[in-house]
Amino acid sequence: MEIRDSIIKALKENSELKASEIASITGLDKKVIDKEIAKLKKEEIITSPKRCYWSVK
């Protein structure tokens, strides 16, 4: 499974998560998560409902 798929799956299952929480759920490094979150945000796949939290649009 790709990194982005893992992130999206974790967000769909948990509604709102911090990057560190996504990292612990997926087992990926937080730096990798941060880079992929930036890409997903730019593509408007995810949004930030409140500071430091992410959810799927």
mmCIF file as gemmi writes it, N, C-alpha and C atoms, coordinates in Angstrom:
data_model
loop_
_atom_site.group_PDB
_atom_site.id
_atom_site.type_symbol
_atom_site.label_atom_id
_atom_site.label_alt_id
_atom_site.label_comp_id
_atom_site.label_asym_id
_atom_site.label_entity_id
_atom_site.label_seq_id
_atom_site.pdbx_PDB_ins_code
_atom_site.Cartn_x
_atom_site.Cartn_y
_atom_site.Cartn_z
_atom_site.occupancy
_atom_site.B_iso_or_equiv
_atom_site.pdbx_formal_charge
_atom_site.auth_seq_id
_atom_site.auth_asym_id
_atom_site.pdbx_PDB_model_num
ATOM 1 N N . MET Axp A 1 ? 0.844 -1.184 0 1 0 ? 1 A 1
ATOM 2 C CA . MET Axp A 1 ? 0 0 0 1 0 ? 1 A 1
ATOM 3 C C . MET Axp A 1 ? 0.89 1.249 0 1 0 ? 1 A 1
ATOM 4 N N . GLU Axp A 2 ? 0.483 2.225 -0.759 1 0 ? 2 A 1
ATOM 5 C CA . GLU Axp A 2 ? 1.262 3.454 -0.837 1 0 ? 2 A 1
ATOM 6 C C . GLU Axp A 2 ? 1.111 4.269 0.438 1 0 ? 2 A 1
ATOM 7 N N . ILE Axp A 3 ? 2.031 5.19 0.63 1 0 ? 3 A 1
ATOM 8 C CA . ILE Axp A 3 ? 2.015 6.059 1.803 1 0 ? 3 A 1
ATOM 9 C C . ILE Axp A 3 ? 0.729 6.861 1.847 1 0 ? 3 A 1
ATOM 10 N N . ARG Axp A 4 ? 0.368 7.458 0.714 1 0 ? 4 A 1
ATOM 11 C CA . ARG Axp A 4 ? -0.839 8.296 0.692 1 0 ? 4 A 1
ATOM 12 C C . ARG Axp A 4 ? -2.087 7.49 0.994 1 0 ? 4 A 1
ATOM 13 N N . ASP Axp A 5 ? -2.141 6.257 0.524 1 0 ? 5 A 1
ATOM 14 C CA . ASP Axp A 5 ? -3.295 5.403 0.807 1 0 ? 5 A 1
ATOM 15 C C . ASP Axp A 5 ? -3.39 5.092 2.301 1 0 ? 5 A 1
ATOM 16 N N . SER Axp A 6 ? -2.247 4.87 2.924 1 0 ? 6 A 1
ATOM 17 C CA . SER Axp A 6 ? -2.214 4.605 4.362 1 0 ? 6 A 1
ATOM 18 C C . SER Axp A 6 ? -2.712 5.805 5.152 1 0 ? 6 A 1
ATOM 19 N N . ILE Axp A 7 ? -2.294 6.996 4.746 1 0 ? 7 A 1
ATOM 20 C CA . ILE Axp A 7 ? -2.704 8.226 5.434 1 0 ? 7 A 1
ATOM 21 C C . ILE Axp A 7 ? -4.204 8.442 5.27 1 0 ? 7 A 1
ATOM 22 N N . ILE Axp A 8 ? -4.693 8.315 4.06 1 0 ? 8 A 1
ATOM 23 C CA . ILE Axp A 8 ? -6.116 8.531 3.793 1 0 ? 8 A 1
ATOM 24 C C . ILE Axp A 8 ? -6.965 7.507 4.545 1 0 ? 8 A 1
ATOM 25 N N . LYS Axp A 9 ? -6.519 6.26 4.571 1 0 ? 9 A 1
ATOM 26 C CA . LYS Axp A 9 ? -7.252 5.22 5.289 1 0 ? 9 A 1
ATOM 27 C C . LYS Axp A 9 ? -7.324 5.544 6.782 1 0 ? 9 A 1
ATOM 28 N N . ALA Axp A 10 ? -6.21 5.955 7.371 1 0 ? 10 A 1
ATOM 29 C CA . ALA Axp A 10 ? -6.18 6.307 8.792 1 0 ? 10 A 1
ATOM 30 C C . ALA Axp A 10 ? -7.112 7.479 9.085 1 0 ? 10 A 1
ATOM 31 N N . LEU Axp A 11 ? -7.13 8.475 8.202 1 0 ? 11 A 1
ATOM 32 C CA . LEU Axp A 11 ? -7.997 9.637 8.412 1 0 ? 11 A 1
ATOM 33 C C . LEU Axp A 11 ? -9.471 9.284 8.25 1 0 ? 11 A 1
ATOM 34 N N . LYS Axp A 12 ? -9.796 8.411 7.308 1 0 ? 12 A 1
ATOM 35 C CA . LYS Axp A 12 ? -11.188 8.005 7.12 1 0 ? 12 A 1
ATOM 36 C C . LYS Axp A 12 ? -11.706 7.228 8.328 1 0 ? 12 A 1
ATOM 37 N N . GLU Axp A 13 ? -10.836 6.452 8.944 1 0 ? 13 A 1
ATOM 38 C CA . GLU Axp A 13 ? -11.235 5.642 10.09 1 0 ? 13 A 1
ATOM 39 C C . GLU Axp A 13 ? -11.324 6.441 11.39 1 0 ? 13 A 1
ATOM 40 N N . ASN Axp A 14 ? -10.636 7.594 11.45 1 0 ? 14 A 1
ATOM 41 C CA . ASN Axp A 14 ? -10.55 8.332 12.711 1 0 ? 14 A 1
ATOM 42 C C . ASN Axp A 14 ? -10.996 9.786 12.638 1 0 ? 14 A 1
ATOM 43 N N . SER Axp A 15 ? -11.535 10.235 11.574 1 0 ? 15 A 1
ATOM 44 C CA . SER Axp A 15 ? -12.044 11.59 11.319 1 0 ? 15 A 1
ATOM 45 C C . SER Axp A 15 ? -10.992 12.691 11.435 1 0 ? 15 A 1
ATOM 46 N N . GLU Axp A 16 ? -10.43 12.957 12.603 1 0 ? 16 A 1
ATOM 47 C CA . GLU Axp A 16 ? -9.415 14.009 12.756 1 0 ? 16 A 1
ATOM 48 C C . GLU Axp A 16 ? -8.193 13.451 13.478 1 0 ? 16 A 1
ATOM 49 N N . LEU Axp A 17 ? -7.016 13.683 12.9 1 0 ? 17 A 1
ATOM 50 C CA . LEU Axp A 17 ? -5.777 13.203 13.51 1 0 ? 17 A 1
ATOM 51 C C . LEU Axp A 17 ? -4.663 14.216 13.326 1 0 ? 17 A 1
ATOM 52 N N . LYS Axp A 18 ? -3.708 14.196 14.263 1 0 ? 18 A 1
ATOM 53 C CA . LYS Axp A 18 ? -2.465 14.949 14.114 1 0 ? 18 A 1
ATOM 54 C C . LYS Axp A 18 ? -1.505 14.092 13.295 1 0 ? 18 A 1
ATOM 55 N N . ALA Axp A 19 ? -0.487 14.728 12.742 1 0 ? 19 A 1
ATOM 56 C CA . ALA Axp A 19 ? 0.516 13.989 11.96 1 0 ? 19 A 1
ATOM 57 C C . ALA Axp A 19 ? 1.194 12.917 12.804 1 0 ? 19 A 1
ATOM 58 N N . SER Axp A 20 ? 1.475 13.219 14.07 1 0 ? 20 A 1
ATOM 59 C CA . SER Axp A 20 ? 2.122 12.235 14.937 1 0 ? 20 A 1
ATOM 60 C C . SER Axp A 20 ? 1.211 11.03 15.198 1 0 ? 20 A 1
ATOM 61 N N . GLU Axp A 21 ? -0.094 11.276 15.278 1 0 ? 21 A 1
ATOM 62 C CA . GLU Axp A 21 ? -1.046 10.176 15.473 1 0 ? 21 A 1
ATOM 63 C C . GLU Axp A 21 ? -1.13 9.317 14.211 1 0 ? 21 A 1
ATOM 64 N N . ILE Axp A 22 ? -1.09 9.962 13.048 1 0 ? 22 A 1
ATOM 65 C CA . ILE Axp A 22 ? -1.081 9.218 11.786 1 0 ? 22 A 1
ATOM 66 C C . ILE Axp A 22 ? 0.169 8.346 11.713 1 0 ? 22 A 1
ATOM 67 N N . ALA Axp A 23 ? 1.294 8.908 12.13 1 0 ? 23 A 1
ATOM 68 C CA . ALA Axp A 23 ? 2.558 8.165 12.117 1 0 ? 23 A 1
ATOM 69 C C . ALA Axp A 23 ? 2.484 6.927 13.009 1 0 ? 23 A 1
ATOM 70 N N . SER Axp A 24 ? 1.896 7.061 14.191 1 0 ? 24 A 1
ATOM 71 C CA . SER Axp A 24 ? 1.82 5.908 15.089 1 0 ? 24 A 1
ATOM 72 C C . SER Axp A 24 ? 0.844 4.852 14.568 1 0 ? 24 A 1
ATOM 73 N N . ILE Axp A 25 ? -0.237 5.275 13.93 1 0 ? 25 A 1
ATOM 74 C CA . ILE Axp A 25 ? -1.213 4.329 13.375 1 0 ? 25 A 1
ATOM 75 C C . ILE Axp A 25 ? -0.631 3.576 12.18 1 0 ? 25 A 1
ATOM 76 N N . THR Axp A 26 ? 0.034 4.306 11.285 1 0 ? 26 A 1
ATOM 77 C CA . THR Axp A 26 ? 0.541 3.698 10.053 1 0 ? 26 A 1
ATOM 78 C C . THR Axp A 26 ? 1.913 3.046 10.222 1 0 ? 26 A 1
ATOM 79 N N . GLY Axp A 27 ? 2.644 3.44 11.246 1 0 ? 27 A 1
ATOM 80 C CA . GLY Axp A 27 ? 3.989 2.907 11.448 1 0 ? 27 A 1
ATOM 81 C C . GLY Axp A 27 ? 5.039 3.594 10.58 1 0 ? 27 A 1
ATOM 82 N N . LEU Axp A 28 ? 4.664 4.712 9.969 1 0 ? 28 A 1
ATOM 83 C CA . LEU Axp A 28 ? 5.588 5.461 9.118 1 0 ? 28 A 1
ATOM 84 C C . LEU Axp A 28 ? 6.265 6.571 9.907 1 0 ? 28 A 1
ATOM 85 N N . ASP Axp A 29 ? 7.38 7.065 9.388 1 0 ? 29 A 1
ATOM 86 C CA . ASP Axp A 29 ? 8.106 8.162 10.018 1 0 ? 29 A 1
ATOM 87 C C . ASP Axp A 29 ? 7.306 9.455 9.898 1 0 ? 29 A 1
ATOM 88 N N . LYS Axp A 30 ? 7.33 10.288 10.932 1 0 ? 30 A 1
ATOM 89 C CA . LYS Axp A 30 ? 6.563 11.534 10.922 1 0 ? 30 A 1
ATOM 90 C C . LYS Axp A 30 ? 7.009 12.471 9.805 1 0 ? 30 A 1
ATOM 91 N N . LYS Axp A 31 ? 8.287 12.495 9.494 1 0 ? 31 A 1
ATOM 92 C CA . LYS Axp A 31 ? 8.772 13.355 8.411 1 0 ? 31 A 1
ATOM 93 C C . LYS Axp A 31 ? 8.164 12.948 7.073 1 0 ? 31 A 1
ATOM 94 N N . VAL Axp A 32 ? 8.026 11.659 6.851 1 0 ? 32 A 1
ATOM 95 C CA . VAL Axp A 32 ? 7.402 11.146 5.624 1 0 ? 32 A 1
ATOM 96 C C . VAL Axp A 32 ? 5.934 11.555 5.598 1 0 ? 32 A 1
ATOM 97 N N . ILE Axp A 33 ? 5.273 11.441 6.74 1 0 ? 33 A 1
ATOM 98 C CA . ILE Axp A 33 ? 3.865 11.838 6.855 1 0 ? 33 A 1
ATOM 99 C C . ILE Axp A 33 ? 3.707 13.323 6.545 1 0 ? 33 A 1
ATOM 100 N N . ASP Axp A 34 ? 4.567 14.162 7.11 1 0 ? 34 A 1
ATOM 101 C CA . ASP Axp A 34 ? 4.497 15.613 6.884 1 0 ? 34 A 1
ATOM 102 C C . ASP Axp A 34 ? 4.621 15.964 5.401 1 0 ? 34 A 1
ATOM 103 N N . LYS Axp A 35 ? 5.553 15.319 4.713 1 0 ? 35 A 1
ATOM 104 C CA . LYS Axp A 35 ? 5.733 15.582 3.279 1 0 ? 35 A 1
ATOM 105 C C . LYS Axp A 35 ? 4.495 15.178 2.482 1 0 ? 35 A 1
ATOM 106 N N . GLU Axp A 36 ? 3.956 14.018 2.795 1 0 ? 36 A 1
ATOM 107 C CA . GLU Axp A 36 ? 2.788 13.536 2.061 1 0 ? 36 A 1
ATOM 108 C C . GLU Axp A 36 ? 1.552 14.362 2.388 1 0 ? 36 A 1
ATOM 109 N N . ILE Axp A 37 ? 1.422 14.823 3.633 1 0 ? 37 A 1
ATOM 110 C CA . ILE Axp A 37 ? 0.303 15.691 4.014 1 0 ? 37 A 1
ATOM 111 C C . ILE Axp A 37 ? 0.343 16.976 3.202 1 0 ? 37 A 1
ATOM 112 N N . ALA Axp A 38 ? 1.522 17.537 3.016 1 0 ? 38 A 1
ATOM 113 C CA . ALA Axp A 38 ? 1.649 18.761 2.217 1 0 ? 38 A 1
ATOM 114 C C . ALA Axp A 38 ? 1.149 18.535 0.793 1 0 ? 38 A 1
ATOM 115 N N . LYS Axp A 39 ? 1.488 17.389 0.215 1 0 ? 39 A 1
ATOM 116 C CA . LYS Axp A 39 ? 1.03 17.062 -1.146 1 0 ? 39 A 1
ATOM 117 C C . LYS Axp A 39 ? -0.491 16.881 -1.185 1 0 ? 39 A 1
ATOM 118 N N . LEU Axp A 40 ? -1.029 16.149 -0.204 1 0 ? 40 A 1
ATOM 119 C CA . LEU Axp A 40 ? -2.464 15.897 -0.157 1 0 ? 40 A 1
ATOM 120 C C . LEU Axp A 40 ? -3.249 17.19 0.06 1 0 ? 40 A 1
ATOM 121 N N . LYS Axp A 41 ? -2.699 18.089 0.858 1 0 ? 41 A 1
ATOM 122 C CA . LYS Axp A 41 ? -3.352 19.379 1.092 1 0 ? 41 A 1
ATOM 123 C C . LYS Axp A 41 ? -3.369 20.203 -0.2 1 0 ? 41 A 1
ATOM 124 N N . LYS Axp A 42 ? -2.254 20.216 -0.906 1 0 ? 42 A 1
ATOM 125 C CA . LYS Axp A 42 ? -2.158 20.968 -2.157 1 0 ? 42 A 1
ATOM 126 C C . LYS Axp A 42 ? -3.155 20.438 -3.191 1 0 ? 42 A 1
ATOM 127 N N . GLU Axp A 43 ? -3.352 19.129 -3.205 1 0 ? 43 A 1
ATOM 128 C CA . GLU Axp A 43 ? -4.293 18.493 -4.125 1 0 ? 43 A 1
ATOM 129 C C . GLU Axp A 43 ? -5.739 18.578 -3.625 1 0 ? 43 A 1
ATOM 130 N N . GLU Axp A 44 ? -5.925 19.183 -2.457 1 0 ? 44 A 1
ATOM 131 C CA . GLU Axp A 44 ? -7.239 19.376 -1.826 1 0 ? 44 A 1
ATOM 132 C C . GLU Axp A 44 ? -7.958 18.065 -1.521 1 0 ? 44 A 1
ATOM 133 N N . ILE Axp A 45 ? -7.191 17.049 -1.158 1 0 ? 45 A 1
ATOM 134 C CA . ILE Axp A 45 ? -7.764 15.764 -0.759 1 0 ? 45 A 1
ATOM 135 C C . ILE Axp A 45 ? -8.061 15.778 0.742 1 0 ? 45 A 1
ATOM 136 N N . ILE Axp A 46 ? -7.207 16.473 1.5 1 0 ? 46 A 1
ATOM 137 C CA . ILE Axp A 46 ? -7.417 16.602 2.936 1 0 ? 46 A 1
ATOM 138 C C . ILE Axp A 46 ? -7.538 18.075 3.308 1 0 ? 46 A 1
ATOM 139 N N . THR Axp A 47 ? -8.061 18.311 4.494 1 0 ? 47 A 1
ATOM 140 C CA . THR Axp A 47 ? -8.224 19.675 4.993 1 0 ? 47 A 1
ATOM 141 C C . THR Axp A 47 ? -7.875 19.705 6.479 1 0 ? 47 A 1
ATOM 142 N N . SER Axp A 48 ? -7.656 20.887 6.989 1 0 ? 48 A 1
ATOM 143 C CA . SER Axp A 48 ? -7.34 21.056 8.398 1 0 ? 48 A 1
ATOM 144 C C . SER Axp A 48 ? -8.509 21.742 9.098 1 0 ? 48 A 1
ATOM 145 N N . PRO Axp A 49 ? -9.352 20.973 9.81 1 0 ? 49 A 1
ATOM 146 C CA . PRO Axp A 49 ? -10.513 21.562 10.476 1 0 ? 49 A 1
ATOM 147 C C . PRO Axp A 49 ? -10.129 22.464 11.644 1 0 ? 49 A 1
ATOM 148 N N . LYS Axp A 50 ? -8.997 22.167 12.28 1 0 ? 50 A 1
ATOM 149 C CA . LYS Axp A 50 ? -8.44 23.022 13.319 1 0 ? 50 A 1
ATOM 150 C C . LYS Axp A 50 ? -6.932 22.845 13.313 1 0 ? 50 A 1
ATOM 151 N N . ARG Axp A 51 ? -6.234 23.738 13.91 1 0 ? 51 A 1
ATOM 152 C CA . ARG Axp A 51 ? -4.779 23.756 13.835 1 0 ? 51 A 1
ATOM 153 C C . ARG Axp A 51 ? -4.139 22.418 14.206 1 0 ? 51 A 1
ATOM 154 N N . CYS Axp A 52 ? -3.262 21.966 13.34 1 0 ? 52 A 1
ATOM 155 C CA . CYS Axp A 52 ? -2.483 20.725 13.528 1 0 ? 52 A 1
ATOM 156 C C . CYS Axp A 52 ? -3.282 19.428 13.383 1 0 ? 52 A 1
ATOM 157 N N . TYR Axp A 53 ? -4.535 19.508 13.03 1 0 ? 53 A 1
ATOM 158 C CA . TYR Axp A 53 ? -5.348 18.315 12.817 1 0 ? 53 A 1
ATOM 159 C C . TYR Axp A 53 ? -5.715 18.222 11.352 1 0 ? 53 A 1
ATOM 160 N N . TRP Axp A 54 ? -5.883 16.988 10.871 1 0 ? 54 A 1
ATOM 161 C CA . TRP Axp A 54 ? -6.188 16.742 9.456 1 0 ? 54 A 1
ATOM 162 C C . TRP Axp A 54 ? -7.383 15.815 9.327 1 0 ? 54 A 1
ATOM 163 N N . SER Axp A 55 ? -8.15 16.021 8.272 1 0 ? 55 A 1
ATOM 164 C CA . SER Axp A 55 ? -9.255 15.126 7.954 1 0 ? 55 A 1
ATOM 165 C C . SER Axp A 55 ? -9.443 15.078 6.436 1 0 ? 55 A 1
ATOM 166 N N . VAL Axp A 56 ? -10.116 14.044 5.96 1 0 ? 56 A 1
ATOM 167 C CA . VAL Axp A 56 ? -10.38 13.879 4.538 1 0 ? 56 A 1
ATOM 168 C C . VAL Axp A 56 ? -11.544 14.792 4.168 1 0 ? 56 A 1
ATOM 169 N N . LYS Axp A 57 ? -11.419 15.455 3.01 1 0 ? 57 A 1
ATOM 170 C CA . LYS Axp A 57 ? -12.504 16.342 2.542 1 0 ? 57 A 1
ATOM 171 C C . LYS Axp A 57 ? -13.716 15.567 2.166 1 0 ? 57 A 1
